Amino acid sequence: MHLMSTPRQAQAEEDCFRALFDKAAVGLCYTAPGGRLLAVNEALANMLGYASPEAMISSGPLARLSFDAADLEDLRRQVREHGEFTGFDVPMRRQDGRIIWVSITINNVGSDNVVTVIDVTNHRQHEEASRANEARLRSVLGTSSENYFILDKHGDVQRLSSEPESNLGYETTALLSRQAHLVHPDDRSSFTDVIRRLFLGESEFEVTRYRGRHIDGSWRFLEARVTNMLRD
């Protein structure tokens, strides 16, 4: 049995969906074929620097907000072929000219589209900074004449420069993971305290001297300059 909605029920449902659309935390808009804006919520207008949804609608089609026309054409092709598309990252230009990165999801509703827009600028900037730090680290580890060790909070070796054997005589792979036995028993407590202070944020830089076990069994006096890289 199919129950018909009364005009009052239909109006209540429309009001409910309108409230959800207007108050959503993510950017939402309805677009007609060709990108003409039919409706925009407050979150999207704020994200793109407009004083109100009405001001954004009057600015023209959503396509005009795109920084890269090739990205939009690819997006349209995906929607034509599949009827929807999820998680497409594109740069968009705010009203003030600043470029932000957004993740767009498009769903077809009849001949129109519902577009969800999420600002991912901070996430992308963090990823780019991480990649840049990784590249710098690889460069340092690969070319430095000094011996560099990357330790975790337990003091285990995670990464190291390409030629650390100059001091202790070990091959590179032999020094990975837990190497507490390479620190003289009388020096382990002070060495561990240095690592603890750095990982607790009590210190940014430490210099410590200790004895390291050479591959031939002898003990060599070493100096370690240890830097907290957790904030980089």
GINORJO-V449191 format. One record per helix or strand of 2 or more residues. SS is the DSSP state (@ for helix, = for strand). FROM is the first residue (numbers start at 1). TO is the last residue. If there is no record, write none. Layout:
ss & from & to
SS & FROM & TO
SS & FROM & TO
//
This chain:
ss & from & to
@ & 7 & 23
= & 27 & 31
= & 37 & 40
@ & 42 & 47
@ & 53 & 57
@ & 62 & 65
@ & 69 & 82
= & 84 & 93
= & 99 & 109
= & 112 & 119
@ & 121 & 143
= & 149 & 151
= & 157 & 160
@ & 165 & 168
@ & 172 & 175
@ & 180 & 182
@ & 188 & 199
= & 205 & 213
= & 219 & 227
//
